[in-house]
Amino acid sequence: MHKALMVLAAGAALAGSGFALAQQPAPADQAARRAALYTPFTPPPGARTTADMAWPAPAGVVLPASIPGIGRAATPEEIAGWDIAVGGDGRRLPPGRGSVADGEELYHTHCAACHGEFGEGMDRWPALMGGRGSLNTDQARRTVGSFWQHAPAVFDYVRRAMPYAAPQSLTNDEYYAITAYILNLNELVPDDAVMDADALRAIRMPNRDGFALEARPDTPDVACMTNCREGRAVRIDVDSRQFVQPGSHSGFSEPQ
């Protein structure tokens, strides 16, 4: 994909909102190519952010009927156990608060083994800090500070998925504290900051305006089989050898 558009990984950062594309300014001569790559979806007006707007329903898609005798409807109590997603605008953030100082200790206990003591990343685990201004280069680093759109989404993902071996095992206060420390590592909040729902909503992330929703229904398509490059040159900007040494038995020794 054209490097001016970076696909948001993680499923996750923007729960319930479909995929988002990180959009960086491009020269005028690339405008036509960008228009061909995606169709922007303009959300309806209101206070909610684009990260919280659902995709338009694809036309002509009908869900299969349930099979008699197999499965049952989930109870409200069962749904409530999973329905904890927080909106990018901070909607549904739970009560609680946590400081950068408390978060540092918790981070070292639960997070540093994978993400490094300062969020620099360990082995093949992702870095959480750095990379500011790198998204429109061929060495893009998609970290919390460089890529994530909303601070409440950091809390949401950390609470749902971390610690890696025991997700959702900490208290809301502890998750607020860890979020505060991660934001502090990215120089987004000061050392004495205390995070709660209101404080997270007030933070404006560096890449807040770098996203556009794409109206791309999740339906089958026909793969291009001939003249797909349309005369454009193809090159490898990044390959696994930049991250894994050949012969390490981890990853690949040749570009994939």
C-alpha positions in Angstrom: 0.0 0.0 0.0 1.2 3.5 -0.7 3.3 4.6 2.2 1.2 7.7 2.7 -1.5 5.5 4.1 -0.7 3.3 7.1 -3.2 0.6 8.0 -4.1 0.7 11.7 -3.2 -2.5 13.3 -4.4 -3.8 16.4 -7.8 -4.2 15.8 -8.1 -2.7 18.6 -7.3 0.8 19.2 -10.6 1.9 17.8 -13.1 -0.7 19.0 -16.3 -1.0 17.0 -15.3 1.6 14.5 -14.0 -0.5 11.6 -10.6 0.1 10.1 -8.9 3.5 10.0 -6.2 4.8 7.8 -3.5 7.0 9.1 -3.3 9.9 6.6 -0.2 12.0 6.1 0.0 15.1 3.9 1.0 14.1 0.3 2.2 16.1 -2.7 -0.5 17.3 -5.1 0.5 14.8 -7.8 -0.4 11.9 -5.5 -4.0 13.1 -5.0 -5.5 11.0 -7.8 -3.7 7.9 -6.6 -4.9 8.5 -3.0 -8.5 9.0 -4.2 -8.3 5.6 -6.0 -7.0 3.9 -2.9 -9.9 4.6 -0.6 -13.3 6.3 -0.4 -13.6 8.5 2.6 -16.7 8.1 4.8 -17.9 11.4 6.2 -19.5 10.9 9.6 -22.7 12.6 10.6 -22.3 15.9 12.5 -22.1 15.8 16.3 -19.8 15.7 19.3 -18.5 12.2 18.7 -15.2 11.7 17.0 -14.6 9.9 13.7 -13.1 7.0 15.7 -16.5 6.3 17.2 -18.6 6.3 14.0 -19.7 3.0 12.7 -19.3 2.0 9.1 -22.3 2.3 6.8 -23.9 -1.1 6.6 -22.8 -2.9 3.4 -25.7 -3.1 0.8 -27.1 -6.5 0.0 -25.4 -8.4 2.9 -27.7 -10.8 4.8 -26.6 -12.7 7.9 -27.2 -16.4 7.8 -30.2 -17.7 9.8 -29.4 -19.5 13.1 -29.4 -23.3 13.1 -32.1 -24.8 15.3 -30.7 -26.6 18.3 -27.3 -25.0 18.1 -26.3 -22.2 20.5 -28.5 -19.8 22.4 -28.8 -16.1 22.8 -26.3 -14.6 25.2 -27.8 -13.3 28.5 -27.4 -9.6 29.4 -25.0 -10.7 32.2 -22.8 -12.6 29.7 -22.8 -9.7 27.3 -21.9 -7.2 30.1 -18.7 -9.2 30.9 -17.4 -8.5 27.4 -19.0 -5.2 26.7 -16.3 -3.0 28.2 -15.0 -1.1 25.1 -14.3 2.6 25.6 -14.9 5.1 22.8 -12.2 7.3 21.4 -14.0 10.3 22.9 -13.8 8.7 26.4 -17.4 7.5 26.3 -17.8 4.7 28.9 -14.5 5.3 30.7 -14.9 3.8 34.2 -14.5 5.6 37.5 -10.9 5.6 38.9 -7.6 7.5 38.8 -3.9 6.8 38.7 -0.7 8.7 38.8 2.4 8.6 36.7 4.4 7.7 39.8 2.2 4.7 40.6 2.1 3.7 37.0 5.9 3.5 36.7 6.0 0.8 39.4 3.1 -1.1 37.9 4.6 -0.8 34.4 7.9 -2.3 35.6 6.1 -5.1 37.3 3.6 -6.0 34.5 4.8 -4.5 31.2 8.6 -3.9 31.1 9.6 -7.5 30.4 8.0 -7.2 26.9 7.9 -3.4 26.2 11.2 -2.4 27.8 11.8 -0.3 30.9 11.3 2.9 29.0 8.8 1.7 26.4 11.5 1.1 23.8 10.4 -2.5 23.1 12.1 -5.8 23.7 13.0 -8.4 21.1 10.0 -8.6 18.8 7.6 -6.9 21.2 6.5 -3.5 20.1 7.8 -0.2 21.3 5.4 2.2 23.0 7.3 5.4 22.7 9.2 7.3 20.1 8.6 7.6 16.3 7.1 11.1 16.3 7.0 12.4 12.8 8.0 9.0 11.2 4.6 7.9 9.7 5.2 9.4 6.3 8.7 7.9 5.9 9.8 4.4 5.0 10.8 3.8 8.6 7.4 4.4 10.2 7.2 3.6 13.9 3.6 3.2 15.0 3.8 3.9 18.8 1.4 5.3 21.3 3.0 8.7 20.9 3.4 8.7 17.1 0.3 6.9 15.9 -2.6 6.4 18.3 -5.5 8.8 17.8 -7.1 9.1 21.2 -5.7 8.8 24.8 -8.9 6.9 26.1 -8.1 4.2 23.5 -4.8 3.6 25.3 -6.6 2.9 28.5 -9.1 0.7 26.6 -6.6 -1.5 25.0 -4.3 -1.9 28.0 -7.3 -2.8 30.2 -8.8 -5.3 27.7 -5.5 -7.0 26.6 -2.9 -6.5 29.3 -0.9 -7.8 31.1 -0.3 -10.3 28.4 -0.5 -13.3 30.6 -3.5 -12.1 32.6 -5.6 -9.5 30.8 -8.2 -7.6 32.8 -6.6 -8.7 36.1 -5.8 -5.3 37.5 -8.0 -2.6 39.0 -9.2 0.4 37.1 -7.0 2.6 39.2 -4.0 0.5 38.2 -4.9 0.7 34.6 -5.3 4.5 34.8 -1.8 4.6 36.4 -0.2 2.5 33.7 -1.8 4.6 31.0 -0.5 7.7 32.7 3.0 6.3 32.7 2.8 5.3 29.0 1.6 8.8 28.1 4.4 10.3 30.3 7.0 8.2 28.4 5.8 9.8 25.3 6.1 13.3 26.8 2.4 13.9 26.6 1.8 14.4 30.3 4.1 15.7 33.1 5.8 13.6 35.7 3.2 14.6 38.4 0.1 13.9 36.2 -2.8 12.0 37.5 -5.1 10.4 35.0 -8.9 9.9 35.3 -11.7 9.9 32.8 -11.8 13.7 32.4 -8.0 14.0 32.2 -7.8 11.4 29.4 -10.5 13.1 27.4 -8.6 16.4 27.5 -5.4 15.0 26.0 -5.0 15.7 22.3 -2.8 13.1 20.8 -0.2 14.1 18.1 -1.8 12.0 15.4 -5.4 13.0 16.3 -6.1 14.4 12.9 -4.2 11.8 10.9 -7.1 9.4 10.2 -9.9 9.1 7.8 -12.7 6.5 7.8 -12.9 4.3 4.7 -16.2 3.1 3.4 -14.9 -0.3 2.4 -17.5 -3.0 3.2 -16.3 -6.4 4.4 -17.5 -8.2 1.3 -15.7 -10.5 -1.2 -13.8 -8.9 -4.1 -12.1 -10.1 -7.2 -8.3 -10.2 -6.9 -6.3 -8.5 -9.6 -4.5 -11.1 -11.7 -3.1 -9.1 -14.7 -1.4 -5.7 -15.1 -1.9 -5.0 -11.4 1.0 -2.6 -11.1 -0.3 -0.5 -14.0 3.2 0.4 -15.0 4.2 1.5 -11.5 7.6 0.4 -10.1 7.5 -2.0 -7.1 10.2 -1.8 -4.4 10.8 -3.2 -0.9 11.0 -0.3 1.6 11.2 -2.5 4.8 12.0 -6.2 5.2 12.4 -8.5 8.2 16.2 -8.4 8.1 16.1 -4.9 9.6 14.6 -6.5 12.8 15.9 -10.0 12.9 19.5 -11.2 12.2 19.8 -14.0 9.6 20.4 -17.3 11.3 18.7 -16.3 14.5 15.9 -18.8 13.7 13.4 -16.1 14.4 11.7 -14.5 11.4 13.1 -14.7 7.9 16.5 -14.1 6.4 15.1 -12.9 3.1 12.3 -10.3 2.4 8.9 -11.8 2.4 
